[in-house]
Amino acid sequence: MTQKTATSLIRPALEEVPNYKPGKPPAAVDGLQPYKLSSNEHFLPPISAVVEALTEVTNPATYPDPAAKALTAELANYLQVSEDHVAVGAGGSEIITALAHITLEAGSEVIYPWPSFELYPQASALNGAHKKPIGLTDDFGHDLPAMAQAITDDTRLILLCSPNNPTGPAVTADEFTTFMAQVPSDVLVVLDEAYWEFCTDASAVDSLAMLKHYENLVLMRTFSKAHALAGFRIGYAVGQPEVIAAVRKATVPFGVTPPSQHAAIVSLRHVDQVMTRAHSIAAARDEFVDALRAQGWNVPDSQANFVWLPLAEHSAAFEEACVKQSLAVRNLNSGVRISIGPPEAMDRVLNVAARFRQRHFSTNKV
Ligand SMILES: *Cc1c(COP(=O)(O)O)cnc(C)c1O
């Protein structure tokens, strides 16, 4: 037998899969509480009913319900759809990966906005699909006309992210319907709504209502952000039963653990509290955006729990200035994404931002 390197065991498509690049942790600074504003996590623990429910003992020796029946039923009731319209997975990330698996193969094309969620190129490349990232508009929203133009006979999947991570704007109802009218019915459109609970823009698309109009639309949502359950890994898809049945085939069996299923159910039963907290984060976000604009920054409208500073070549220096103040923010090279944390953290970021402007830009907006 000839000796081969282990690399020859791996599909060539893997060469196209980007590696995950973690952000920098905050430096330890005497007298300063460190804040991690780099992962869009909730800065509070889950609501108290969920924390209490987690002390209930579940036996780790037994497998979870593979179909997550109780959680699926709870979600179906909450969303006012039947259970065959909902599939749960180990985070929205598993749902997105499953949606890529059920649509993409070598030779097919996938269209997504860029910059957007880092998993899109990864999940697409794993399936050997041809990636078509489409740049954002000058306002940092989706360029939906350009995305529609990019559709060819080989296009199988289109990913939309509303509100868009990392830049913040939501897709409006008008933009969405104009776009969908141009998408062939055999192309699956995924609306990634990881941050929908923080959206306060009345013109944003009402995704659940849209499901009734477009059979090729599927929504992705998660308990990671507004429900403050990122560590528990629970996400879900809402769509037509045929698509949902395929997603169930493509997700890992037993992926959502019993404590996770239970936490998600309790959190949904107290969803009013979750929404109240999301809206207070939205209010803090709007104040933070106003304060940055008052300093002279060009900040896109954000409908999520983070704000984007389009710093371009100054991104690394800004991240470094934050790290020195014991603040972790996310440098994505074309800009820096800052998650909304407690008021003290946002005040500290504003101080860093003001000093940064003085040092790096005298008058001009960036
Ligand atoms: C956080 C996030 C998700 C899902 O994350 P999970 O933790 O896997 O549920 C999906 N899309 C976007 C844009 C996100 O930011």
The ligand as an SDF file (V2000), in Angstrom:
LIG
                    3D

 15 15  0  0  0  0  0  0  0  0999 V2000
  -26.0840   34.0530   16.8060 C   0  0  0  0  0  0  0  0  0  0  0  0
  -26.5530   33.9080   15.4190 C   0  0  0  0  0  0  0  0  0  0  0  0
  -27.1970   32.7440   14.9420 C   0  0  0  0  0  0  0  0  0  0  0  0
  -27.4640   31.5170   15.7260 C   0  0  0  0  0  0  0  0  0  0  0  0
  -26.6020   31.2380   16.7200 O   0  0  0  0  0  0  0  0  0  0  0  0
  -26.8340   29.9420   17.6140 P   0  0  0  0  0  0  0  0  0  0  0  0
  -26.1340   30.2770   18.8750 O   0  0  0  0  0  0  0  0  0  0  0  0
  -26.2230   28.8130   16.8670 O   0  0  0  0  0  0  0  0  0  0  0  0
  -28.3030   29.7750   17.7950 O   0  0  0  0  0  0  0  0  0  0  0  0
  -27.6350   32.7240   13.6510 C   0  0  0  0  0  0  0  0  0  0  0  0
  -27.5010   33.7630   12.8480 N   0  0  0  0  0  0  0  0  0  0  0  0
  -26.9030   34.8870   13.2550 C   0  0  0  0  0  0  0  0  0  0  0  0
  -26.8130   36.0240   12.3090 C   0  0  0  0  0  0  0  0  0  0  0  0
  -26.3920   34.9890   14.5370 C   0  0  0  0  0  0  0  0  0  0  0  0
  -25.7630   36.1100   14.9020 O   0  0  0  0  0  0  0  0  0  0  0  0
  1  2  1  0
  2  3  1  0
  2 14  2  0
  3  4  1  0
  3 10  2  0
  4  5  1  0
  5  6  1  0
  6  7  2  0
  6  8  1  0
  6  9  1  0
 10 11  1  0
 11 12  2  0
 12 13  1  0
 12 14  1  0
 14 15  1  0
M  END
$$$$
